[in-house]
């Protein structure tokens, strides 16, 4: 079995086996969330992201055993995800301040800096080529992982939205890595790809589990780390366009860092079970609200539009990778 196949298979199997156990534990501990977009408002087990971290850890350890020379790379990658996941778990168990949580996620980039597993010269742009940002790039790494983790966390409005769009982003990074010959990007992406597929299968409409902040923050940090360690920064920016746009509009309309529980919900549930954009003036302008502005949709339909938008961004990201290959 190749290392690539082993990384994917172990992560997929570990998450598949652990997800039901995590769900059972969360139900027992009454760590559940109310699915606000269902008329009967069912209680759904939270923190399904724990199973993603279990799968990710198993796949990373598998790669280390098969390729010891990649130990520093894999440890920096896993540590970034675990640090962000720990912040998310703390927020799931006892909600953190809206300003404290983003600050704590800055630490997720520290393992990459301390272990020196990044390219010190900076990102590669299409046409322009290799940049030389040796002084500012380390600071950009810390900020980048905080941005990706929190942007992913902010775009989780419907069943399967976060897990589905992040699965698309990961597939985009795999294809782009293959196109550019970035072997590290391929291996790292495959480590998270299997667990993400499992999360999506359990989280898609109608959701059987919610990822919790432990899932969204760790996944966002892992994808940000892949962009840095796999030298796919510009490709990742294009792939992350929906998440970045959603976060920008939300923050700009509220004018500050905020938690979803602190502001009016941008989406309203109608009597027929469809969802409609709210008319509340204090609600944030989000991608979900913009999608529903044209008219009410069923949650499944709204979630599908998110996936389609992410696929479009992924295609543009792959095209960006192609431009880098032929011009840089």
C-alpha positions as CSV (number, residue, x, y, z in Angstrom):
1,X,0.0,0.0,0.0
2,X,1.4,3.4,-1.0
3,X,1.9,6.1,1.6
4,X,-0.8,8.3,0.0
5,X,-3.4,5.5,0.1
6,X,-2.5,4.6,3.6
7,X,-2.9,8.2,4.8
8,X,-6.3,8.4,3.2
9,X,-7.5,5.0,4.3
10,X,-6.4,5.2,7.9
11,X,-7.9,8.7,8.4
12,X,-11.2,7.6,6.7
13,X,-11.5,4.4,8.8
14,X,-10.5,6.0,12.1
15,X,-13.1,8.7,11.7
16,X,-15.7,6.3,10.5
17,X,-15.2,4.0,13.6
18,X,-14.9,6.9,16.1
19,X,-17.8,9.1,14.9
20,X,-20.6,6.9,16.4
21,X,-18.7,6.7,19.7
22,X,-18.3,10.5,19.8
23,X,-22.0,11.0,19.0
24,X,-23.0,8.5,21.8
25,X,-20.7,10.2,24.3
26,X,-22.0,13.7,23.5
27,X,-25.6,12.5,23.9
28,X,-24.7,11.0,27.2
29,X,-23.0,14.2,28.4
30,X,-25.9,16.2,27.0
31,X,-23.5,18.2,24.7
32,X,-26.1,18.8,22.0
33,X,-27.2,21.6,19.8
34,X,-30.7,22.6,18.6
35,X,-31.1,22.4,14.8
36,X,-32.8,25.7,14.4
37,X,-33.7,25.2,10.7
38,X,-36.1,22.3,11.4
39,X,-39.7,22.8,12.5
40,X,-39.4,20.2,15.3
41,X,-36.0,21.6,16.4
42,X,-34.3,18.3,17.1
43,X,-31.3,18.0,19.5
44,X,-28.2,17.0,17.6
45,X,-24.9,15.7,19.2
46,X,-22.2,18.4,19.1
47,X,-18.4,18.2,18.8
48,X,-18.4,15.7,15.9
49,X,-15.1,17.3,15.0
50,X,-13.4,15.2,17.7
51,X,-13.8,12.2,15.3
52,X,-12.1,14.3,12.6
53,X,-9.1,15.0,14.9
54,X,-8.9,11.3,15.8
55,X,-8.8,10.4,12.1
56,X,-6.4,13.1,11.3
57,X,-4.0,12.1,14.1
58,X,-4.2,8.4,13.0
59,X,-3.3,9.3,9.4
60,X,-0.5,11.6,10.4
61,X,1.0,9.0,12.7
62,X,0.7,6.5,9.8
63,X,2.7,8.8,7.5
64,X,5.4,9.3,10.2
65,X,5.8,5.5,10.6
66,X,6.1,5.0,6.8
67,X,8.1,8.1,6.1
68,X,10.2,9.1,9.2
69,X,11.9,11.9,7.2
70,X,8.6,13.7,7.1
71,X,8.3,13.7,10.9
72,X,8.8,17.4,11.5
73,X,6.5,18.4,8.7
74,X,3.7,16.1,9.9
75,X,4.1,17.1,13.6
76,X,3.9,20.8,12.7
77,X,0.7,20.1,10.6
78,X,-1.0,18.0,13.3
79,X,0.0,20.4,16.1
80,X,-1.6,23.4,14.2
81,X,-4.9,21.5,13.9
82,X,-4.8,20.3,17.5
83,X,-4.2,23.7,18.9
84,X,-7.1,25.2,17.0
85,X,-9.2,22.2,17.9
86,X,-8.4,22.8,21.6
87,X,-9.6,26.4,21.3
88,X,-12.7,25.2,19.6
89,X,-13.4,22.5,22.3
90,X,-13.0,25.1,25.0
91,X,-15.5,27.3,23.2
92,X,-17.9,24.4,22.8
93,X,-17.8,23.5,26.5
94,X,-17.7,27.1,27.8
95,X,-18.3,29.9,25.3
96,X,-15.3,32.2,24.8
97,X,-15.3,35.9,24.3
98,X,-15.6,37.0,20.6
99,X,-12.2,38.7,20.8
100,X,-10.4,36.0,22.8
101,X,-11.2,33.1,20.5
102,X,-9.5,34.6,17.3
103,X,-6.5,35.6,19.4
104,X,-6.1,32.1,20.8
105,X,-6.2,30.7,17.2
106,X,-3.1,32.7,16.4
107,X,-1.1,30.1,18.4
108,X,-2.1,27.4,15.8
109,X,0.6,28.8,13.5
110,X,3.4,28.6,16.0
111,X,4.4,24.9,15.5
112,X,5.1,25.7,11.8
113,X,7.3,28.6,12.8
114,X,9.1,26.8,15.7
115,X,9.8,23.7,13.6
116,X,10.8,25.8,10.6
117,X,8.7,23.7,8.1
118,X,7.7,26.6,5.9
119,X,9.4,28.1,2.8
120,X,11.0,31.3,4.2
121,X,10.8,33.2,0.9
122,X,7.0,33.4,0.8
123,X,4.3,32.5,-1.7
124,X,4.5,32.0,-5.5
125,X,2.3,34.1,-7.7
126,X,1.2,33.4,-11.2
127,X,3.3,35.4,-13.8
128,X,5.2,37.2,-10.9
129,X,6.8,34.0,-9.7
130,X,8.6,33.5,-6.3
131,X,8.4,36.4,-3.9
132,X,10.9,37.2,-1.2
133,X,9.0,38.1,2.0
134,X,11.5,36.6,4.4
135,X,10.8,39.2,7.2
136,X,7.0,39.5,7.0
137,X,6.1,36.0,5.9
138,X,6.4,34.4,9.4
139,X,3.9,36.9,10.7
140,X,1.6,36.2,7.7
141,X,1.7,32.5,8.7
142,X,0.3,33.1,12.1
143,X,-2.4,35.4,10.8
144,X,-3.2,33.1,7.9
145,X,-4.1,30.1,10.1
146,X,-6.2,32.3,12.4
147,X,-8.0,33.7,9.4
148,X,-8.7,30.3,7.8
149,X,-9.8,28.7,11.1
150,X,-12.2,31.5,11.9
151,X,-13.5,31.9,8.4
152,X,-14.4,28.2,8.2
153,X,-16.0,28.6,11.7
154,X,-18.2,31.5,10.5
155,X,-19.5,29.7,7.4
156,X,-21.5,26.9,8.9
157,X,-25.1,28.0,8.6
158,X,-26.8,24.8,7.2
159,X,-26.4,21.1,7.5
160,X,-23.4,20.0,5.5
161,X,-22.2,23.5,4.5
162,X,-19.0,23.6,6.4
163,X,-18.1,20.0,6.0
164,X,-19.1,20.0,2.3
165,X,-17.3,23.1,1.3
166,X,-14.1,22.1,3.2
167,X,-14.2,18.7,1.5
168,X,-14.3,20.6,-1.9
169,X,-11.4,22.8,-0.8
170,X,-9.3,19.8,0.2
171,X,-10.0,18.1,-3.2
172,X,-8.9,21.3,-4.8
173,X,-5.7,21.3,-2.9
174,X,-5.0,17.7,-3.8
175,X,-5.5,18.4,-7.5
176,X,-3.5,21.6,-7.4
177,X,-0.7,19.8,-5.5
178,X,-0.5,17.1,-8.2
179,X,-0.5,19.7,-10.9
180,X,2.3,21.6,-9.4
181,X,4.3,18.6,-8.2
182,X,3.9,19.6,-4.5
183,X,4.2,16.1,-2.9
184,X,3.9,17.5,0.7
185,X,0.6,19.1,-0.3
186,X,-0.8,15.8,-1.6
187,X,0.2,13.9,1.6
188,X,-1.1,16.5,4.0
189,X,-4.4,17.0,2.1
190,X,-5.0,13.2,2.0
191,X,-4.6,13.1,5.8
192,X,-7.6,15.4,6.3
193,X,-9.6,14.3,3.2
194,X,-10.8,11.0,4.7
195,X,-12.0,12.4,8.0
196,X,-13.7,15.3,6.2
197,X,-15.7,12.9,4.0
198,X,-16.9,11.1,7.1
199,X,-17.9,14.3,8.8
200,X,-19.8,15.4,5.7
201,X,-21.7,12.0,5.5
202,X,-22.8,12.5,9.1
203,X,-23.3,16.2,8.9
204,X,-25.2,16.6,5.6
205,X,-28.9,17.2,5.6
206,X,-30.5,16.0,7.8
207,X,-27.6,16.3,10.1
208,X,-26.9,13.5,12.6
209,X,-24.0,15.4,14.2
210,X,-22.7,18.9,14.4
211,X,-19.0,19.5,14.1
212,X,-18.8,22.1,16.8
213,X,-16.1,24.7,17.0
214,X,-13.6,21.9,17.8
215,X,-14.3,20.7,14.2
216,X,-14.6,23.9,12.3
217,X,-11.5,25.6,13.9
218,X,-9.3,22.6,13.5
219,X,-10.3,21.9,9.9
220,X,-9.8,25.6,9.0
221,X,-6.3,25.6,10.7
222,X,-5.4,22.3,8.9
223,X,-6.4,23.7,5.5
224,X,-4.4,26.8,6.2
225,X,-1.4,24.7,7.3
226,X,-1.7,22.7,4.0
227,X,-1.5,26.0,2.1
228,X,1.6,27.1,3.9
229,X,3.4,23.7,4.1
230,X,2.4,22.7,0.6
231,X,3.4,26.1,-0.9
232,X,-0.2,26.5,-2.2
233,X,-0.9,29.9,-0.6
234,X,-2.3,31.7,-3.6
235,X,-4.3,28.7,-4.7
236,X,-5.8,28.4,-1.3
237,X,-6.8,32.1,-1.2
238,X,-8.9,31.5,-4.4
239,X,-10.3,28.3,-3.0
240,X,-11.3,30.0,0.2
241,X,-13.0,32.9,-1.6
242,X,-16.5,32.1,-0.3
243,X,-15.4,31.8,3.3
244,X,-13.3,35.0,3.1
245,X,-16.2,36.9,1.5
246,X,-18.7,35.6,4.1
247,X,-16.4,36.6,7.0
248,X,-15.7,40.0,5.4
249,X,-19.4,40.9,4.9
250,X,-20.4,39.7,8.3
251,X,-17.7,41.6,10.2
252,X,-18.2,44.7,8.1
253,X,-21.9,44.9,8.7
254,X,-21.6,44.3,12.4
255,X,-18.5,46.4,12.7
256,X,-16.7,44.2,15.2
257,X,-15.8,40.6,16.1
258,X,-18.9,38.8,17.1
259,X,-20.3,35.4,18.0
260,X,-23.4,34.1,16.3
261,X,-25.3,33.9,19.6
262,X,-24.7,37.7,20.1
263,X,-26.6,38.9,17.0
264,X,-30.0,38.3,15.3
265,X,-30.0,35.2,13.1
266,X,-29.6,36.1,9.4
267,X,-32.1,33.4,8.4
268,X,-35.7,32.8,9.3
269,X,-37.6,29.5,9.3
270,X,-41.0,29.8,7.6
271,X,-44.1,27.8,8.4
272,X,-43.7,25.6,5.4
273,X,-40.2,24.6,6.5
274,X,-38.4,26.8,4.0
275,X,-35.7,29.3,5.0
276,X,-35.9,33.0,4.2
277,X,-33.4,35.9,4.6
278,X,-34.3,37.9,7.7
279,X,-35.3,41.6,7.4
280,X,-33.9,42.4,10.9
281,X,-31.7,45.5,10.5
282,X,-29.2,44.3,13.1
283,X,-28.6,40.9,11.5
284,X,-25.2,40.4,9.8
285,X,-25.0,40.2,6.1
286,X,-23.8,36.7,5.4
287,X,-23.5,34.5,2.3
288,X,-26.5,32.5,3.5
289,X,-28.6,35.7,3.8
290,X,-27.5,36.8,0.2
291,X,-28.4,33.4,-1.2
292,X,-31.8,33.5,0.4
293,X,-32.4,37.1,-0.6
294,X,-33.8,36.0,-4.0
295,X,-36.5,33.9,-2.3
296,X,-37.2,31.1,0.3
297,X,-35.4,27.8,-0.2
298,X,-35.4,24.5,1.5
299,X,-32.3,23.9,3.7
300,X,-31.1,21.1,1.4
301,X,-31.3,23.5,-1.6
302,X,-29.5,26.3,0.2
303,X,-26.7,24.0,1.3
304,X,-26.3,22.7,-2.3
305,X,-25.8,26.2,-3.5
306,X,-22.9,26.7,-1.0
307,X,-21.3,23.5,-2.4
308,X,-21.7,24.7,-6.0
309,X,-20.1,28.1,-5.2
310,X,-17.2,26.3,-3.5
311,X,-16.8,24.0,-6.6
312,X,-16.6,27.1,-8.8
313,X,-14.0,28.6,-6.5
314,X,-12.2,25.3,-6.6
315,X,-12.1,25.3,-10.4
316,X,-10.7,28.8,-10.4
317,X,-8.1,27.8,-7.8
318,X,-7.0,24.9,-10.0
319,X,-6.7,27.3,-13.0
320,X,-4.6,29.5,-10.7
321,X,-2.4,26.5,-10.0
322,X,-2.1,25.9,-13.8
323,X,-1.1,29.6,-14.3
324,X,1.6,29.2,-11.6
325,X,2.9,26.1,-13.3
326,X,3.2,27.7,-16.8
327,X,4.2,31.2,-15.9
328,X,6.1,31.3,-12.6
